[in-house]
C-alpha cells in the first residue's frame, strides 16, 4: 500500500538516514542527530506495546453488543486522549534528549572550511556540522535547478547534496557523506523473499476468498478454486499498483525494490503491498511521478474488475437489504454509485444494495485501497503527491490536517476508520525529501495531482443528498 521512503525505520552508521532529513528544517530547533525515521521517536517495545493495547481496546469496544456501544463512547474519547497524550509526551522527552546531544556535537564551520562551490551558489548566513553532515543556510545566487546541477558533480562521489527550503534564511544546502547513506541504501535484492511473500499472500487471499463464499479450505482443500477469483483479482490490483511505482522509478534510474506483499491469515488475507525506495528522488517532479503512477495503474485493473463483477453480483431491493442486513449500499461512495449505475443500469432498484460477488468485492476493495493510499499523509502515495505539489512544509501541514480528519471521521461517522487511522499513523511515517526540494513540479503535474485528490473524494465520500434522487440510490448516512 504505497511507497516506503529511504531507509524507513532503519539506522545508519553515522546516525543520519534519508528519511529523517526532513526534520532538519524545523526553524524552531537546530539540526539534530536523529537515529530513527519513525513518527514515534520511542523504543520499538514502547511503540508496539502501545499499538497492541489500543488495537485490543478498540476491538473490545467495537465487539460489544449494539446497545452497549453508545455508553462506551466516553471511554473511547478518554482512550484516544490518553493515547495522543502518551505520544506527545514521548516526542517531547525524545526531542529534549536530542537537543542535549546536539549541543555537544554541533559545531560552526568557519569560512575556510566551507566548500567553495557552496559559497559560489549561496550567500551563506549560517554553516554548521553535526557528525559529518554539513548544513549551510542562506539565499541562493541562482535558480534552484541551476544551483542543484552545479552541486551534484562538485560533491560526487564523496557526498550527496540536498537542496531544501529553510524558513529562516530562505534555502538550506545539506551535504550528506556518501558512506553514511550507502550503509543503509545499498542492500542486495532478495528475489526469493519477494517470491515467498507473494506465494504466501496468494494462499492467504485464496483462503479469504473461499471463506467469503462459505467454504472452509482447511476442511475442503480441494475447493480452493472458489477463492481464486477474489485472490487473483486483488493481487492483480495490488501488483499493478506497485509495479506502476516500480516502473516509473526505474525509468528515472532510482534504486527501488520489487513489491513486498503482506500476507495475513485472517480477514481480507493481506494488508496490501509496498515498494521501498532506497535512493531519494532527485527533484519534486520525480517524486510526484513515482507516487501518482501507482494509484492510476491500480485503477486500470480495479474499475474494470468492479464493472464486470457487478454483473455477477446479487442485486437486493431496499426491503431485502434491510431485512437481511447485508449487501453494499451503492450510495456509500460517489464513484461506486456511478460504476454501479453504469454496469447495472435499471436493474438496480431505487435505494437498493448489491451483494458483491468475489470479483466485484475485489474490485471494490481495490477502490478502497486506492482511496486510502491517496490520503495526503506521510509516506502514503497521497502524502508524496502533496509533498511534491506544495513542498515539505505544505505537505506536512496537509498531512496533519488529513490525519486528524480521519480520526474525527472515525469518531463521528464510521468507527472502523479509527483502526485504519491507527495503522496509518504508525506505518506512514515521514516522507523522504527529494534532493532538490525547491524546484516546483509545474502546472501539468499540479492539475494531475488535483485529479488524484478528486479521485480520493470520489472513492471515499458518500453520495451527497442532492444526488441521491438523480442517481436513484440510497446513502447509508442519510
BELHU-V775440 format. One record per backbone hydrogen bond with DSSP energy under -0.5 kcal/mol. CO is the residue of the C=O (numbers start at 1). NH is the residue of the N-H. E is the energy in kcal/mol with one decimal. If there is no record, write none. Layout:
co;nh;e
CO;NH;E
CO;NH;E
This chain:
co;nh;e
2;275;-1.5
4;277;-2.5
5;8;-1.4
6;19;-0.8
7;10;-1.9
12;15;-1.0
17;20;-1.0
18;21;-1.1
20;23;-1.4
21;24;-2.0
22;25;-0.9
23;26;-0.7
25;27;-0.7
26;29;-1.7
32;34;-1.3
37;430;-0.8
39;41;-0.8
40;42;-2.3
43;47;-2.3
44;48;-2.6
45;49;-2.2
46;50;-2.0
47;51;-2.0
48;52;-2.5
49;53;-2.4
50;54;-2.5
51;55;-2.8
52;56;-2.4
53;57;-2.4
54;58;-2.7
55;59;-2.5
56;60;-2.0
57;61;-2.5
58;62;-2.7
59;63;-1.1
61;64;-1.0
65;68;-1.9
65;69;-0.7
66;69;-0.9
66;70;-0.6
68;72;-1.0
70;73;-2.0
72;76;-2.0
73;77;-2.2
74;78;-2.4
75;79;-2.5
76;80;-2.6
77;81;-2.6
78;82;-2.6
79;83;-2.4
80;84;-2.5
81;85;-2.2
82;86;-2.2
83;87;-2.3
84;88;-2.6
85;89;-2.2
86;90;-2.3
87;91;-2.3
88;92;-2.4
89;93;-2.5
90;94;-2.5
91;95;-2.8
92;96;-2.1
93;97;-2.0
94;98;-2.3
95;99;-2.3
96;100;-1.8
97;101;-2.0
98;102;-2.4
99;103;-2.3
100;104;-0.8
101;105;-1.5
102;106;-3.1
107;129;-2.2
108;110;-0.6
110;113;-1.8
110;114;-0.5
111;114;-1.2
115;118;-0.7
115;119;-1.5
116;120;-1.6
117;121;-1.5
118;122;-1.4
121;141;-2.8
121;142;-0.5
122;124;-1.2
123;139;-1.2
126;137;-2.9
127;109;-2.2
128;135;-2.7
129;107;-2.0
130;133;-1.8
132;134;-0.6
133;130;-2.4
134;175;-2.8
135;128;-2.7
136;173;-2.9
137;125;-3.3
137;126;-1.8
138;171;-1.7
139;123;-3.1
143;147;-2.6
144;148;-2.5
145;149;-1.8
146;150;-1.3
147;151;-1.7
148;152;-2.2
149;153;-0.7
150;154;-0.8
151;155;-1.6
152;155;-0.5
152;156;-1.0
155;159;-3.1
158;178;-2.1
160;176;-2.9
162;164;-0.6
162;174;-2.7
163;437;-3.5
164;172;-2.9
166;170;-1.9
170;166;-0.9
171;138;-2.1
172;164;-3.0
172;174;-0.5
173;136;-2.7
173;175;-0.5
174;162;-3.0
174;176;-0.7
175;134;-1.7
175;177;-0.6
176;160;-2.7
177;180;-1.0
177;181;-1.3
178;182;-2.6
179;183;-1.3
181;184;-0.8
181;185;-2.7
182;186;-2.0
185;187;-1.3
189;191;-0.7
190;193;-0.9
190;194;-1.5
191;195;-2.6
192;196;-2.5
193;197;-2.5
194;198;-2.1
195;199;-2.6
196;200;-2.6
197;201;-2.3
198;202;-2.4
199;203;-1.9
200;204;-2.7
201;205;-2.6
202;206;-1.8
203;207;-2.3
204;208;-2.2
205;209;-2.8
206;210;-2.3
207;211;-2.4
208;212;-2.0
209;213;-1.0
210;215;-2.9
211;214;-1.5
215;217;-0.8
216;219;-0.9
216;220;-2.6
220;223;-1.8
221;224;-1.1
223;226;-1.8
224;227;-1.5
225;228;-0.8
225;229;-0.6
227;231;-2.2
228;232;-3.2
229;233;-1.5
230;234;-2.4
231;235;-2.5
232;236;-1.9
233;237;-2.2
234;238;-2.7
235;239;-2.9
236;240;-2.6
237;241;-2.1
238;242;-2.4
239;243;-2.7
240;244;-1.9
241;245;-1.3
242;246;-2.5
243;247;-3.1
244;248;-1.6
245;249;-2.5
246;250;-2.6
247;251;-1.9
248;252;-1.4
249;254;-2.5
250;253;-1.6
254;256;-0.8
255;278;-2.6
255;279;-0.8
259;261;-0.6
260;274;-1.9
261;263;-0.7
262;271;-2.1
264;266;-0.5
266;269;-2.4
269;264;-1.6
272;262;-2.6
274;260;-3.5
275;4;-2.7
275;277;-0.5
276;257;-2.1
276;278;-0.7
281;435;-3.0
282;436;-1.8
283;287;-1.9
284;288;-2.4
285;289;-2.6
286;290;-2.5
287;291;-2.0
288;292;-2.8
289;293;-1.4
290;294;-0.7
291;295;-0.7
292;296;-1.4
293;297;-2.1
294;298;-2.8
295;299;-2.0
296;300;-1.0
297;300;-0.5
297;301;-0.6
298;301;-1.1
298;302;-2.6
299;303;-2.1
301;305;-1.9
302;306;-2.2
303;307;-2.5
304;308;-2.7
305;309;-2.6
306;310;-2.1
307;311;-0.6
308;311;-1.0
308;312;-0.6
309;312;-1.0
310;313;-1.3
313;315;-0.5
314;355;-3.6
316;353;-2.2
317;321;-2.8
318;322;-2.1
319;323;-2.5
320;324;-2.6
321;325;-1.1
321;326;-1.0
327;329;-0.5
328;354;-2.0
329;332;-1.7
330;333;-0.6
331;463;-2.3
333;337;-2.4
334;338;-2.2
335;339;-2.5
336;340;-2.5
337;341;-2.2
338;342;-2.1
339;343;-2.3
340;344;-3.1
340;345;-0.6
341;345;-1.4
344;347;-2.0
345;348;-1.4
347;349;-0.8
349;352;-2.2
352;330;-0.7
353;316;-3.1
354;328;-3.3
354;356;-1.1
355;314;-2.1
357;361;-3.0
358;362;-2.1
359;363;-2.1
360;364;-3.0
361;365;-2.7
362;366;-2.1
363;367;-1.9
364;368;-2.2
365;369;-2.9
366;370;-2.2
367;371;-2.4
368;372;-2.4
369;373;-2.5
370;374;-1.6
372;375;-1.3
373;382;-3.1
375;377;-2.7
375;383;-0.7
377;380;-2.3
377;383;-0.6
379;3;-0.9
380;384;-2.1
381;385;-2.4
382;386;-2.7
383;387;-2.2
384;388;-2.4
385;389;-2.4
386;390;-2.7
387;391;-1.8
390;394;-0.7
391;395;-2.8
392;396;-2.1
393;397;-2.2
394;398;-2.4
395;399;-2.2
396;400;-2.1
397;401;-2.2
398;402;-2.7
399;403;-2.3
400;404;-2.3
401;405;-2.3
402;406;-2.2
403;407;-1.9
404;408;-2.6
405;409;-2.5
406;410;-1.8
407;411;-1.7
408;412;-2.6
409;413;-2.6
409;414;-1.9
414;417;-2.0
415;418;-1.8
415;419;-0.6
416;419;-0.6
416;420;-1.2
417;421;-2.9
418;422;-2.3
419;423;-2.4
420;424;-2.9
421;425;-2.2
422;426;-1.6
423;427;-1.7
424;428;-2.7
425;429;-0.6
428;379;-1.4
435;163;-5.0
435;437;-0.8
436;284;-0.8
442;446;-1.6
443;447;-2.3
444;448;-1.9
445;449;-2.5
446;450;-2.3
447;451;-2.0
448;452;-2.0
449;453;-2.0
450;454;-1.9
451;455;-2.2
452;456;-1.7
453;457;-1.9
454;458;-2.5
455;459;-2.2
456;460;-2.4
457;461;-2.5
458;335;-2.8
461;334;-1.9
464;467;-1.6
464;468;-0.7
465;468;-0.9
465;469;-0.6
467;471;-2.5
468;472;-1.0
468;473;-1.8
472;351;-0.7
474;331;-1.0
475;478;-1.6
